[in-house]
Amino acid sequence: MTEFAEDVARALHRRMRRRKLALVSATVALLAIAIYFVTCGHGFGLGGHGAGTGSGVAAASDAGPKRCLVRVTAAGYSVDGKPGATRDEVVAACRETGGAEVTVTGDAREGSWTELEAALEAAHVPVYQR
């Protein structure tokens, strides 16, 4: 091959490589735009009024029944953040709310929790332990 033919072949090869790179880049860009459009919704988020007549008021969620929060520690019982409660006070407070969400700390005496659990079960108060 002559030097001129090699130069022409190199130029054609570079031109083809640039075309392939441009085609692959355009395909990747279109694919990214399509994925963005499908996952992030329609439009560009420029604001404005929509076609609907909604007021934008969210409905209140129902968090379920209220429970008393009981914490059993080495210092004793606390109900709804108030320390110094007795076992009978804990049972009375939790009977009113319809359930007890109990947290037993690591320093709590084992007997304190078992006595409270037995008293809550005797009063038919559902216990949810953390």
All heavy atoms as an XYZ file, in Angstrom:
941
protein
N       0.827     -1.175      0.000
C       0.000      0.000      0.000
C       0.876      1.244      0.000
O       1.934      1.270      0.618
C      -0.846      0.047      1.265
C      -2.192     -0.514      1.121
S      -2.954     -0.314      2.728
C      -4.513      0.106      2.281
N       0.335      2.228     -0.601
C       1.089      3.471     -0.640
C       0.791      4.288      0.594
O      -0.158      4.018      1.342
C       0.723      4.283     -1.903
O      -0.625      4.673     -1.790
C       0.972      3.501     -3.166
N       1.599      5.293      0.815
C       1.424      6.148      1.977
C       0.108      6.916      1.898
O      -0.577      7.113      2.910
C       2.593      7.138      2.058
C       2.615      7.918      3.342
C       3.825      8.811      3.427
O       4.907      8.416      2.992
O       3.646      9.914      3.922
N      -0.292      7.322      0.738
C      -1.545      8.039      0.551
C      -2.743      7.152      0.905
O      -3.675      7.574      1.586
C      -1.657      8.531     -0.900
C      -2.967      9.210     -1.194
C      -3.240     10.474     -0.683
C      -3.933      8.591     -1.978
C      -4.449     11.094     -0.947
C      -5.135      9.203     -2.245
C      -5.397     10.477     -1.739
N      -2.688      5.898      0.515
C      -3.777      4.965      0.802
C      -3.877      4.705      2.296
O      -4.972      4.587      2.854
C      -3.567      3.665      0.030
N      -2.728      4.623      2.957
C      -2.743      4.420      4.411
C      -3.334      5.631      5.123
O      -4.095      5.488      6.093
C      -1.328      4.156      4.915
C      -0.807      2.791      4.518
C       0.633      2.570      4.960
O       1.200      3.461      5.634
O       1.169      1.524      4.649
N      -3.004      6.848      4.643
C      -3.563      8.058      5.252
C      -5.076      8.111      5.066
O      -5.822      8.487      5.986
C      -2.931      9.305      4.637
C      -1.496      9.508      5.093
O      -1.121      8.893      6.123
O      -0.772     10.276      4.425
N      -5.538      7.735      3.880
C      -6.976      7.721      3.618
C      -7.663      6.683      4.498
O      -8.730      6.933      5.087
C      -7.260      7.454      2.118
C      -8.735      7.178      1.878
C      -6.781      8.622      1.279
N      -7.065      5.513      4.648
C      -7.646      4.451      5.479
C      -7.718      4.899      6.941
O      -8.714      4.662      7.640
C      -6.831      3.168      5.339
N      -6.634      5.554      7.449
C      -6.632      6.059      8.821
C      -7.727      7.113      9.021
O      -8.426      7.123     10.032
C      -5.269      6.667      9.149
C      -4.463      5.764     10.034
C      -3.200      6.440     10.528
N      -2.097      5.767      9.853
C      -1.199      6.333      9.062
N      -1.206      7.614      8.845
N      -0.265      5.620      8.488
N      -7.875      8.004      8.059
C      -8.894      9.048      8.158
C     -10.290      8.442      8.148
O     -11.177      8.864      8.920
C      -8.732     10.049      7.007
N     -10.522      7.450      7.311
C     -11.824      6.783      7.275
C     -12.102      6.040      8.584
O     -13.229      6.041      9.097
C     -11.902      5.829      6.088
C     -11.999      6.477      4.706
C     -11.904      5.407      3.626
C     -13.274      7.261      4.566
N     -11.049      5.427      9.113
C     -11.199      4.686     10.360
C     -11.535      5.642     11.512
O     -12.428      5.366     12.340
C      -9.916      3.914     10.664
C      -9.999      3.078     11.896
N     -10.819      1.993     12.000
C      -9.367      3.189     13.094
C     -10.695      1.455     13.191
N      -9.802      2.165     13.882
N     -10.862      6.808     11.597
C     -11.167      7.799     12.629
C     -12.579      8.345     12.473
O     -13.306      8.533     13.453
C     -10.161      8.951     12.546
C      -8.898      8.684     13.355
C      -8.066      9.912     13.345
N      -7.669     10.122     11.954
C      -6.487     10.553     11.554
N      -5.583     10.890     12.416
N      -6.201     10.685     10.278
N     -12.984      8.592     11.249
C     -14.328      9.112     11.001
C     -15.378      8.095     11.432
O     -16.383      8.441     12.058
C     -14.487      9.431      9.514
C     -15.813     10.126      9.222
C     -16.023     10.399      7.770
N     -14.987     11.276      7.236
C     -14.809     11.512      5.929
N     -15.586     10.937      5.044
N     -13.858     12.316      5.513
N     -15.148      6.809     11.141
C     -16.094      5.763     11.537
C     -16.130      5.627     13.056
O     -17.207      5.460     13.665
C     -15.721      4.423     10.908
C     -16.747      3.335     11.220
S     -16.369      1.787     10.443
C     -16.691      2.187      8.746
N     -14.971      5.755     13.714
C     -14.924      5.667     15.162
C     -15.703      6.834     15.792
O     -16.430      6.650     16.762
C     -13.471      5.701     15.634
C     -13.330      5.254     17.054
C     -11.903      5.137     17.534
N     -10.940      5.106     16.462
C      -9.659      5.465     16.577
N      -9.202      5.890     17.723
N      -8.833      5.412     15.559
N     -15.576      8.036     15.272
C     -16.316      9.187     15.769
C     -17.816      9.001     15.572
O     -18.617      9.362     16.439
C     -15.851     10.460     15.058
C     -14.670     11.098     15.747
C     -14.352     12.439     15.135
N     -13.077     12.267     14.449
C     -12.770     12.701     13.246
N     -13.641     13.389     12.544
N     -11.588     12.491     12.720
N     -18.217      8.454     14.425
C     -19.641      8.209     14.176
C     -20.198      7.193     15.169
O     -21.300      7.352     15.697
C     -19.859      7.707     12.749
C     -19.792      8.792     11.725
C     -20.080      8.244     10.360
N     -19.863      9.255      9.340
C     -19.683      8.999      8.068
N     -19.691      7.747      7.643
N     -19.495      9.976      7.211
N     -19.455      6.116     15.422
C     -19.897      5.108     16.383
C     -20.022      5.713     17.782
O     -20.988      5.448     18.504
C     -18.926      3.931     16.423
C     -19.060      2.978     15.276
C     -18.103      1.821     15.451
C     -18.167      0.878     14.271
N     -17.210     -0.225     14.408
N     -19.028      6.518     18.172
C     -19.061      7.152     19.484
C     -20.254      8.093     19.598
O     -20.949      8.111     20.628
C     -17.761      7.917     19.739
C     -17.651      8.613     21.096
C     -17.673      7.590     22.218
C     -16.377      9.432     21.155
N     -20.530      8.855     18.553
C     -21.677      9.764     18.558
C     -22.980      8.974     18.631
O     -23.912      9.355     19.362
C     -21.665     10.650     17.318
N     -23.089      7.870     17.907
C     -24.295      7.043     17.930
C     -24.502      6.416     19.307
O     -25.620      6.442     19.840
C     -24.216      5.960     16.851
C     -25.422      5.023     16.769
C     -26.650      5.811     16.305
C     -25.141      3.879     15.843
N     -23.448      5.885     19.903
C     -23.563      5.271     21.227
C     -23.912      6.330     22.268
O     -24.765      6.115     23.133
C     -22.257      4.522     21.590
C     -22.242      4.122     23.058
C     -22.096      3.294     20.719
N     -23.282      7.500     22.194
C     -23.574      8.582     23.142
C     -25.023      9.045     23.029
O     -25.701      9.266     24.039
C     -22.646      9.767     22.902
O     -21.314      9.382     23.103
N     -25.512      9.205     21.814
C     -26.898      9.626     21.612
C     -27.869      8.567     22.129
O     -28.891      8.891     22.749
C     -27.156      9.910     20.139
N     -27.561      7.287     21.915
C     -28.418      6.202     22.397
C     -28.461      6.191     23.922
O     -29.540      6.060     24.517
C     -27.923      4.847     21.866
O     -27.852      4.898     20.441
C     -28.828      3.720     22.293
N     -27.312      6.338     24.566
C     -27.254      6.358     26.026
C     -28.015      7.572     26.563
O     -28.756      7.467     27.551
C     -25.789      6.342     26.523
C     -25.700      6.654     28.004
C     -25.149      4.999     26.230
N     -27.866      8.725     25.938
C     -28.570      9.926     26.379
C     -30.085      9.757     26.246
O     -30.841     10.117     27.154
C     -28.099     11.137     25.585
N     -30.541      9.207     25.138
C     -31.975      8.978     24.952
C     -32.511      7.968     25.962
O     -33.623      8.130     26.490
C     -32.263      8.514     23.529
C     -32.171      9.599     22.452
C     -32.334      8.978     21.069
C     -33.222     10.660     22.686
N     -31.738      6.937     26.232
C     -32.139      5.932     27.221
C     -32.226      6.560     28.615
O     -33.185      6.309     29.355
C     -31.157      4.767     27.217
C     -31.502      3.595     28.119
C     -32.807      2.952     27.667
C     -30.384      2.581     28.103
N     -31.263      7.408     28.974
C     -31.285      8.075     30.279
C     -32.484      9.007     30.386
O     -33.145      9.077     31.430
C     -29.988      8.849     30.497
N     -32.799      9.731     29.333
C     -33.959     10.622     29.340
C     -35.248      9.820     29.464
O     -36.163     10.202     30.197
C     -33.965     11.506     28.075
C     -32.831     12.533     28.161
C     -35.305     12.207     27.893
C     -32.602     13.302     26.882
N     -35.326      8.686     28.776
C     -36.523      7.843     28.864
C     -36.693      7.291     30.276
O     -37.805      7.283     30.817
C     -36.436      6.704     27.852
N     -35.617      6.842     30.897
C     -35.703      6.321     32.266
C     -36.116      7.433     33.224
O     -36.967      7.243     34.092
C     -34.366      5.691     32.687
C     -34.148      4.380     31.923
C     -34.312      5.437     34.191
C     -32.778      3.776     32.115
N     -35.546      8.613     33.074
C     -35.907      9.751     33.916
C     -37.382     10.107     33.744
O     -38.089     10.357     34.708
C     -35.027     10.951     33.572
C     -35.399     12.195     34.327
C     -35.022     12.362     35.652
C     -36.135     13.197     33.724
C     -35.366     13.492     36.354
C     -36.482     14.339     34.414
C     -36.097     14.481     35.738
O     -36.448     15.605     36.417
N     -37.851     10.115     32.524
C     -39.234     10.463     32.238
C     -40.202      9.456     32.842
O     -41.226      9.820     33.408
C     -39.438     10.553     30.724
C     -40.786     11.069     30.320
C     -41.104     12.408     30.469
C     -41.749     10.226     29.790
C     -42.343     12.891     30.099
C     -42.984     10.702     29.420
C     -43.281     12.036     29.579
N     -39.846      8.170     32.773
C     -40.735      7.125     33.297
C     -40.726      7.116     34.818
O     -41.776      6.997     35.445
C     -40.317      5.749     32.733
C     -41.023      4.627     33.456
C     -40.616      5.682     31.251
N     -39.564      7.257     35.442
C     -39.493      7.136     36.896
C     -39.820      8.425     37.630
O     -40.314      8.387     38.745
C     -38.097      6.669     37.344
O     -37.125      7.609     36.889
C     -37.792      5.296     36.812
N     -39.542      9.574     37.063
C     -39.725     10.843     37.774
C     -40.978     11.589     37.364
O     -41.197     12.716     37.786
C     -38.506     11.732     37.556
S     -37.010     11.039     38.252
N     -41.781     11.041     36.534
C     -43.034     11.685     36.173
C     -42.917     12.527     34.925
O     -41.864     12.657     34.319
N     -44.006     13.112     34.553
C     -44.069     13.877     33.319
C     -43.823     15.352     33.590
O     -44.156     15.870     34.631
C     -45.440     13.683     32.658
C     -45.781     12.234     32.460
N     -45.103     11.439     31.587
C     -46.692     11.438     33.062
C     -45.603     10.227     31.637
N     -46.568     10.188     32.536
N     -43.277     16.001     32.634
C     -43.054     17.437     32.751
C     -41.675     17.751     33.300
O     -40.898     16.877     33.666
N     -41.399     19.041     33.378
C     -40.089     19.482     33.822
C     -40.150     20.204     35.161
O     -39.181     20.786     35.597
C     -39.470     20.397     32.756
C     -39.194     19.667     31.479
C     -40.024     19.830     30.384
C     -38.134     18.807     31.379
C     -39.781     19.157     29.215
C     -37.882     18.119     30.209
C     -38.700     18.298     29.118
N     -41.294     20.221     35.817
C     -41.402     20.810     37.137
C     -41.310     22.320     37.145
O     -40.750     22.906     38.067
N     -41.852     22.968     36.141
C     -41.783     24.420     36.064
C     -42.923     25.100     36.796
O     -43.029     26.312     36.784
C     -41.766     24.865     34.591
C     -40.576     24.339     33.778
C     -40.707     24.757     32.332
C     -39.275     24.838     34.362
N     -43.780     24.338     37.419
C     -44.886     24.911     38.182
C     -46.074     25.188     37.296
O     -46.239     24.641     36.217
N     -46.909     26.061     37.747
C     -48.110     26.375     36.994
C     -49.294     25.607     37.530
O     -49.189     24.783     38.430
N     -50.431     25.905     36.976
C     -51.660     25.264     37.418
C     -51.923     24.008     36.604
O     -51.741     23.980     35.394
C     -52.843     26.230     37.268
C     -52.678     27.459     38.108
N     -52.759     27.428     39.478
C     -52.404     28.743     37.774
C     -52.559     28.645     39.952
N     -52.332     29.461     38.932
N     -52.347     22.974     37.298
C     -52.669     21.730     36.631
C     -54.084     21.739     36.111
O     -54.836     22.712     36.256
N     -54.471     20.634     35.515
C     -55.794     20.529     34.930
C     -56.854     20.175     35.969
O     -58.038     20.344     35.730
C     -55.788     19.470     33.837
N     -56.436     19.709     37.151
C     -57.383     19.259     38.159
C     -57.969     20.397     38.965
O     -57.586     21.562     38.844
N     -58.932     20.048     39.820
C     -59.587     21.047     40.660
C     -59.332     20.760     42.128
O     -60.117     21.156     42.983
C     -61.101     21.038     40.406
O     -61.606     19.732     40.725
C     -61.426     21.401     38.984
N     -58.259     20.066     42.453
C     -57.967     19.699     43.835
C     -57.613     20.892     44.693
O     -57.209     21.946     44.218
N     -57.770     20.713     46.006
C     -57.498     21.808     46.931
C     -56.156     21.652     47.625
O     -55.698     22.573     48.270
C     -58.614     21.893     47.967
O     -58.621     20.727     48.759
N     -55.537     20.483     47.557
C     -54.238     20.276     48.182
C     -54.302     19.963     49.660
O     -53.319     20.071     50.354
N     -55.431     19.567     50.175
C     -55.571     19.244     51.577
C     -55.364     17.742     51.734
O     -56.029     16.943     51.086
C     -56.966     19.653     52.101
C     -57.131     19.248     53.550
C     -57.165     21.145     51.928
N     -54.428     17.364     52.596
C     -54.130     15.954     52.813
C     -55.081     15.380     53.858
O     -55.475     16.053     54.811
C     -52.693     15.777     53.279
N     -55.421     14.131     53.679
C     -56.288     13.458     54.633
C     -55.486     13.069     55.865
O     -54.311     12.724     55.779
C     -56.890     12.209     53.994
N     -56.092     13.125     57.019
C     -55.426     12.743     58.257
C     -55.302     11.230     58.304
O     -56.217     10.497     57.935
C     -56.224     13.249     59.456
N     -54.155     10.761     58.770
C     -53.955      9.314     58.841
C     -54.362      8.812     60.217
O     -54.240      9.502     61.225
C     -52.494      8.970     58.569
O     -51.687      9.480     59.607
N     -54.829      7.582     60.241
C     -55.209      6.949     61.485
C     -54.009      6.171     61.994
O     -53.561      5.219     61.374
C     -56.403      6.015     61.257
C     -56.855      5.359     62.543
O     -56.530      5.879     63.621
O     -57.535      4.319     62.465
N     -53.466      6.580     63.107
C     -52.280      5.940     63.661
C     -52.628      4.734     64.512
O     -51.748      4.113     65.090
C     -51.490      6.942     64.492
N     -53.874      4.383     64.605
C     -54.270      3.237     65.389
C     -54.601      3.643     66.823
O     -54.591      4.816     67.182
N     -54.886      2.666     67.666
C     -55.269      2.986     69.038
C     -54.077      3.522     69.831
O     -52.937      3.132     69.615
C     -55.742      1.644     69.591
C     -55.056      0.631     68.760
C     -54.905      1.238     67.409
N     -54.381      4.415     70.762
C     -53.339      4.989     71.606
C     -52.973      3.976     72.684
O     -53.831      3.322     73.250
C     -53.859      6.281     72.238
C     -52.831      7.011     73.061
C     -53.432      8.293     73.595
C     -52.536      9.117     74.471
N     -51.459      8.567     75.143
N     -51.700      3.885     72.970
C     -51.225      2.986     74.022
C     -50.427      3.799     75.021
O     -49.843      4.814     74.686
C     -50.315      1.908     73.439
C     -50.958      1.059     72.398
C     -49.959      0.030     71.917
N     -50.475     -0.638     70.744
C     -49.795     -0.875     69.647
N     -48.546     -0.511     69.568
N     -50.341     -1.490     68.637
N     -50.398      3.320     76.259
C     -49.554      3.994     77.237
C     -48.125      3.478     77.070
O     -47.895      2.319     76.761
C     -50.067      3.767     78.656
S     -49.968      2.074     79.235
N     -47.178      4.374     77.237
C     -45.768      4.030     77.094
C     -45.191      3.751     78.472
O     -45.135      4.635     79.331
C     -45.007      5.170     76.427
C     -45.476      5.538     75.020
C     -44.732      6.763     74.529
C     -45.269      4.381     74.080
N     -44.763      2.522     78.690
C     -44.235      2.102     79.984
C     -42.753      1.805     79.813
O     -42.340      1.144     78.854
C     -44.964      0.842     80.500
C     -44.387      0.393     81.822
C     -46.443      1.092     80.611
N     -41.963      2.298     80.760
C     -40.522      2.038     80.748
C     -40.164      1.406     82.088
O     -40.455      1.970     83.153
C     -39.769      3.338     80.531
C     -38.301      3.167     80.358
C     -37.692      4.516     79.959
N     -36.275      4.435     79.867
C     -35.601      4.124     78.778
N     -36.273      3.861     77.675
N     -34.297      4.075     78.784
N     -39.520      0.239     82.032
C     -39.114     -0.472     83.239
C     -37.600     -0.314     83.368
O     -36.846     -0.758     82.499
C     -39.501     -1.968     83.174
C     -39.113     -2.676     84.453
C     -40.981     -2.125     82.900
N     -37.170      0.335     84.450
C     -35.742      0.550     84.695
C     -35.398      0.066     86.091
O     -36.267     -0.421     86.831
C     -35.383      2.048     84.577
O     -36.079      2.769     85.579
C     -35.738      2.598     83.214
N     -34.127      0.233     86.469
C     -33.707     -0.140     87.819
C     -34.352      0.777     88.856
O     -34.568      0.386     90.001
C     -32.188     -0.079     87.930
N     -34.687      2.001     88.465
C     -35.318      2.959     89.386
C     -36.800      2.688     89.567
O     -37.427      3.247     90.469
C     -35.116      4.378     88.870
N     -37.395      1.878     88.712
C     -38.817      1.566     88.828
C     -39.530      1.726     87.496
O     -38.941      1.549     86.435
N     -40.815      2.075     87.582
C     -41.643      2.199     86.387
C     -41.855      3.670     86.043
O     -41.926      4.525     86.924
C     -43.020      1.564     86.607
C     -42.991      0.133     87.072
C     -43.453     -0.207     88.330
C     -42.505     -0.867     86.256
C     -43.429     -1.518     88.769
C     -42.472     -2.177     86.680
C     -42.941     -2.504     87.947
O     -42.909     -3.791     88.367
N     -42.006      3.954     84.761
C     -42.450      5.280     84.325
C     -43.533      5.068     83.281
O     -43.430      4.196     82.423
C     -41.289      6.100     83.759
O     -40.795      5.522     82.588
N     -44.595      5.877     83.382
C     -45.728      5.782     82.478
C     -45.849      7.095     81.723
O     -45.974      8.157     82.340
C     -47.045      5.493     83.244
C     -48.217      5.427     82.289
C     -46.928      4.221     84.032
N     -45.807      7.018     80.395
C     -45.913      8.190     79.521
C     -44.929      9.292     79.914
O     -45.254     10.475     79.934
C     -47.346      8.737     79.514
C     -48.324      7.749     78.882
O     -47.893      7.019     77.963
O     -49.487      7.714     79.304
N     -43.711      8.887     80.277
C     -42.657      9.840     80.598
C     -42.645     10.333     82.025
O     -41.785     11.122     82.406
N     -43.582      9.893     82.858
C     -43.635     10.325     84.254
C     -43.071      9.207     85.127
O     -43.687      8.147     85.265
C     -45.075     10.634     84.658
C     -45.692     11.746     83.857
C     -47.147     11.896     84.188
C     -47.792     12.840     83.195
N     -49.232     12.704     83.152
N     -41.890      9.432     85.751
C     -41.276      8.370     86.565
C     -41.951      8.236     87.929
O     -42.702      9.108     88.370
C     -39.830      8.849     86.713
C     -39.895     10.323     86.557
C     -41.033     10.604     85.628
N     -41.653      7.134     88.590
C     -42.114      6.925     89.951
C     -43.482      6.309     90.079
O     -44.116      6.430     91.126
N     -43.971      5.637     89.073
C     -45.300      5.028     89.147
C     -45.204      3.654     89.806
O     -44.197      2.963     89.694
C     -45.896      4.895     87.758
N     -46.259      3.268     90.481
C     -46.318      1.925     91.054
C     -46.904      0.963     90.017
O     -47.424      1.391     88.990
C     -47.209      1.914     92.323
O     -48.546      2.232     91.936
C     -46.696      2.892     93.352
N     -46.825     -0.320     90.329
C     -47.334     -1.329     89.401
C     -48.833     -1.166     89.187
O     -49.338     -1.254     88.066
C     -47.019     -2.730     89.926
C     -47.414     -3.824     88.954
C     -47.092     -5.206     89.480
N     -47.981     -5.517     90.579
C     -47.605     -5.976     91.772
N     -46.339     -6.174     92.016
N     -48.473     -6.240     92.711
N     -49.588     -0.867     90.256
C     -51.038     -0.702     90.143
C     -51.393      0.541     89.322
O     -52.353      0.532     88.548
C     -51.669     -0.611     91.535
C     -51.503     -1.913     92.316
O     -51.412     -2.978     91.661
O     -51.460     -1.850     93.558
N     -50.598      1.613     89.458
C     -50.832      2.816     88.654
C     -50.576      2.554     87.176
O     -51.294      3.056     86.309
C     -49.938      3.960     89.144
C     -50.316      4.491     90.508
C     -49.293      5.480     91.047
O     -48.200      5.620     90.445
O     -49.579      6.113     92.080
N     -49.542      1.749     86.893
C     -49.235      1.394     85.501
C     -50.388      0.606     84.900
O     -50.844      0.890     83.789
C     -47.915      0.595     85.420
C     -47.712      0.040     84.023
C     -46.743      1.454     85.833
N     -50.898     -0.366     85.653
C     -51.994     -1.200     85.153
C     -53.245     -0.351     84.938
O     -53.926     -0.476     83.908
C     -52.270     -2.375     86.117
C     -53.524     -3.123     85.720
C     -51.083     -3.314     86.148
N     -53.545      0.556     85.866
C     -54.739      1.407     85.736
C     -54.614      2.334     84.527
O     -55.578      2.513     83.768
C     -54.938      2.220     87.009
N     -53.437      2.928     84.336
C     -53.246      3.843     83.202
C     -53.333      3.098     81.872
O     -53.903      3.602     80.905
C     -51.895      4.542     83.329
N     -52.773      1.904     81.819
C     -52.774      1.145     80.562
C     -54.130      0.515     80.271
O     -54.462      0.276     79.118
C     -51.681      0.083     80.591
S     -50.025      0.793     80.613
N     -54.915      0.253     81.294
C     -56.255     -0.281     81.083
C     -57.133      0.774     80.412
O     -57.970      0.469     79.566
C     -56.865     -0.724     82.403
C     -58.170     -1.488     82.216
C     -58.801     -1.937     83.516
N     -57.883     -2.688     84.343
C     -57.805     -2.583     85.680
N     -58.591     -1.753     86.318
N     -56.956     -3.302     86.361
N     -56.945      2.034     80.768
C     -57.728      3.123     80.183
C     -57.415      3.317     78.700
O     -58.300      3.613     77.905
C     -57.454      4.431     80.933
C     -57.995      4.464     82.330
C     -57.594      5.738     83.059
O     -57.116      6.681     82.398
O     -57.772      5.785     84.282
N     -56.146      3.161     78.320
C     -55.765      3.405     76.927
C     -55.977      2.191     76.049
O     -56.014      2.324     74.833
C     -54.290      3.832     76.832
O     -53.466      2.797     77.377
C     -54.055      5.131     77.554
N     -56.060      1.024     76.632
C     -56.335     -0.159     75.824
C     -55.103     -0.909     75.383
O     -55.183     -1.806     74.555
N     -53.945     -0.579     75.919
C     -52.737     -1.309     75.561
C     -51.524     -0.680     76.202
O     -51.532      0.479     76.592
N     -50.455     -1.464     76.302
C     -49.216     -0.980     76.901
C     -48.063     -1.286     75.967
O     -47.896     -2.419     75.512
C     -48.982     -1.652     78.244
N     -47.278     -0.264     75.672
C     -46.058     -0.443     74.894
C     -44.904     -0.355     75.882
O     -44.592      0.708     76.410
C     -45.941      0.640     73.829
C     -44.859      0.361     72.837
C     -44.964      1.264     71.633
O     -46.094      1.610     71.228
O     -43.916      1.630     71.123
N     -44.274     -1.497     76.150
C     -43.318     -1.617     77.244
C     -41.896     -1.670     76.702
O     -41.600     -2.412     75.768
C     -43.600     -2.880     78.085
C     -42.624     -3.002     79.234
C     -45.027     -2.863     78.598
N     -41.018     -0.880     77.349
C     -39.586     -0.932     77.070
C     -38.898     -1.323     78.365
O     -39.031     -0.638     79.375
C     -39.057      0.435     76.605
O     -39.775      0.832     75.443
C     -37.581      0.365     76.278
N     -38.167     -2.427     78.320
C     -37.426     -2.893     79.487
C     -35.960     -2.589     79.242
O     -35.374     -3.083     78.277
C     -37.647     -4.406     79.719
C     -36.892     -4.862     80.958
C     -39.122     -4.715     79.845
N     -35.360     -1.772     80.111
C     -33.957     -1.414     79.939
C     -33.054     -2.532     80.450
O     -33.505     -3.441     81.149
C     -33.635     -0.105     80.687
O     -33.859     -0.294     82.078
C     -34.497      1.033     80.168
N     -31.793     -2.424     80.139
C     -30.844     -3.468     80.526
C     -30.562     -3.530     82.009
O     -30.176     -4.571     82.533
N     -30.763     -2.416     82.723
C     -30.479     -2.418     84.154
C     -31.707     -2.751     85.003
O     -31.630     -2.762     86.223
C     -29.896     -1.065     84.578
C     -30.877      0.085     84.379
O     -31.886     -0.111     83.681
O     -30.613      1.179     84.905
N     -32.827     -3.049     84.363
C     -34.057     -3.338     85.111
C     -33.953     -4.702     85.783
O     -33.325     -5.630     85.278
C     -35.254     -3.317     84.168
N     -34.595     -4.802     86.936
C     -34.639     -6.061     87.666
C     -35.609     -7.009     86.957
O     -36.687     -6.593     86.533
C     -35.107     -5.782     89.094
C     -34.874     -6.922     90.060
C     -35.249     -6.504     91.471
N     -36.670     -6.293     91.629
C     -37.543     -7.262     91.899
N     -37.146     -8.498     92.030
N     -38.832     -6.979     92.036
N     -35.215     -8.260     86.825
C     -36.039     -9.251     86.117
C     -37.407     -9.406     86.777
O     -38.436     -9.508     86.108
C     -35.309    -10.603     86.087
C     -36.093    -11.731     85.460
C     -36.216    -11.613     83.953
O     -35.358    -10.985     83.320
O     -37.174    -12.170     83.404
N     -37.430     -9.397     88.098
C     -38.687     -9.578     88.822
C     -39.658     -8.427     88.598
O     -40.879     -8.630     88.609
N     -39.143     -7.215     88.401
C     -40.028     -6.068     88.162
C     -40.830     -6.268     86.887
O     -42.040     -6.016     86.844
C     -39.211     -4.778     88.049
O     -38.528     -4.513     89.231
N     -40.149     -6.715     85.844
C     -40.834     -6.906     84.567
C     -41.798     -8.081     84.631
O     -42.919     -8.003     84.138
C     -39.836     -7.077     83.440
C     -40.443     -7.644     82.199
C     -40.043     -8.738     81.521
C     -41.587     -7.151     81.489
N     -40.858     -8.974     80.443
C     -41.816     -8.003     80.403
C     -42.454     -6.090     81.673
C     -42.858     -7.825     79.499
C     -43.488     -5.912     80.773
C     -43.680     -6.766     79.698
N     -41.412     -9.186     85.250
C     -42.313    -10.351     85.294
C     -43.560    -10.051     86.123
O     -44.658    -10.485     85.777
C     -41.581    -11.591     85.845
O     -41.000    -11.273     87.110
C     -40.508    -12.066     84.888
N     -43.391     -9.302     87.227
C     -44.561     -8.926     88.031
C     -45.491     -8.013     87.247
O     -46.715     -8.169     87.283
C     -44.112     -8.217     89.318
C     -43.431     -9.120     90.316
C     -42.824     -8.340     91.473
O     -42.975     -7.096     91.499
O     -42.215     -8.971     92.339
N     -44.914     -7.021     86.545
C     -45.739     -6.109     85.757
C     -46.432     -6.845     84.619
O     -47.616     -6.611     84.344
C     -44.887     -4.968     85.199
C     -45.628     -3.960     84.331
C     -46.697     -3.234     85.134
C     -44.670     -2.988     83.700
N     -45.726     -7.738     83.965
C     -46.321     -8.494     82.861
C     -47.490     -9.344     83.356
O     -48.542     -9.394     82.718
C     -45.257     -9.377     82.200
C     -45.758    -10.119     80.990
C     -44.675    -10.971     80.349
O     -43.752    -11.395     81.045
O     -44.792    -11.209     79.132
N     -47.310     -9.988     84.501
C     -48.401    -10.805     85.061
C     -49.594     -9.937     85.427
O     -50.752    -10.321     85.198
C     -47.890    -11.565     86.278
N     -49.348     -8.755     86.000
C     -50.447     -7.867     86.388
C     -51.183     -7.349     85.155
O     -52.416     -7.243     85.152
C     -49.908     -6.702     87.208
N     -50.456     -7.016     84.080
C     -51.102     -6.542     82.857
C     -51.916     -7.647     82.194
O     -53.012     -7.411     81.688
C     -50.058     -5.990     81.887
C     -49.412     -4.656     82.285
C     -48.236     -4.340     81.370
C     -50.426     -3.538     82.258
N     -51.389     -8.865     82.195
C     -52.144     -9.991     81.626
C     -53.387    -10.295     82.450
O     -54.433    -10.642     81.894
C     -51.246    -11.223     81.520
C     -50.237    -11.125     80.407
C     -49.351    -12.354     80.314
O     -49.633    -13.360     81.005
O     -48.385    -12.315     79.556
N     -53.297    -10.174     83.763
C     -54.457    -10.421     84.623
C     -55.539     -9.370     84.374
O     -56.732     -9.657     84.506
C     -54.042    -10.420     86.080
N     -55.126     -8.146     84.027
C     -56.096     -7.073     83.758
C     -56.544     -7.090     82.292
O     -57.288     -6.198     81.884
C     -55.472     -5.725     84.100
N     -56.101     -8.045     81.496
C     -56.447     -8.193     80.082
C     -56.033     -6.969     79.263
O     -56.804     -6.474     78.430
C     -57.940     -8.480     79.891
C     -58.400     -9.706     80.601
N     -58.007    -10.966     80.225
C     -59.186     -9.853     81.702
C     -58.553    -11.858     81.042
N     -59.276    -11.216     81.950
N     -54.814     -6.493     79.532
C     -54.255     -5.357     78.792
C     -53.259     -5.920     77.796
O     -52.315     -6.609     78.169
C     -53.551     -4.366     79.741
C     -52.896     -3.235     78.975
C     -54.526     -3.820     80.761
N     -53.442     -5.649     76.488
C     -52.475     -6.135     75.510
C     -51.107     -5.472     75.715
O     -51.017     -4.262     75.941
C     -53.046     -5.717     74.154
C     -54.393     -5.171     74.421
C     -54.549     -4.939     75.858
N     -50.052     -6.276     75.648
C     -48.695     -5.789     75.900
C     -47.902     -5.898     74.605
O     -47.866     -6.945     73.963
C     -48.016     -6.616     77.009
C     -46.574     -6.167     77.203
C     -48.790     -6.488     78.308
N     -47.249     -4.807     74.233
C     -46.357     -4.748     73.069
C     -44.994     -4.391     73.596
O     -44.752     -3.262     74.033
C     -46.850     -3.710     72.060
C     -48.278     -3.953     71.633
C     -49.331     -3.291     72.250
C     -48.565     -4.862     70.632
C     -50.625     -3.522     71.880
C     -49.866     -5.103     70.258
C     -50.892     -4.435     70.882
O     -52.193     -4.661     70.507
N     -44.099     -5.365     73.595
C     -42.773     -5.156     74.191
C     -41.756     -4.810     73.130
O     -41.732     -5.379     72.051
C     -42.320     -6.413     74.933
C     -41.027     -6.227     75.676
C     -40.596     -7.481     76.415
O     -41.225     -8.508     76.285
N     -39.527     -7.381     77.149
N     -40.883     -3.858     73.462
C     -39.782     -3.497     72.574
C     -38.519     -4.088     73.061
O     -38.289     -4.279     74.203
C     -39.607     -1.982     72.518
C     -40.679     -1.308     71.725
C     -40.216      0.038     71.305
N     -41.045      1.044     71.921
C     -40.811      2.320     71.827
N     -39.768      2.758     71.224
N     -41.614      3.192     72.371
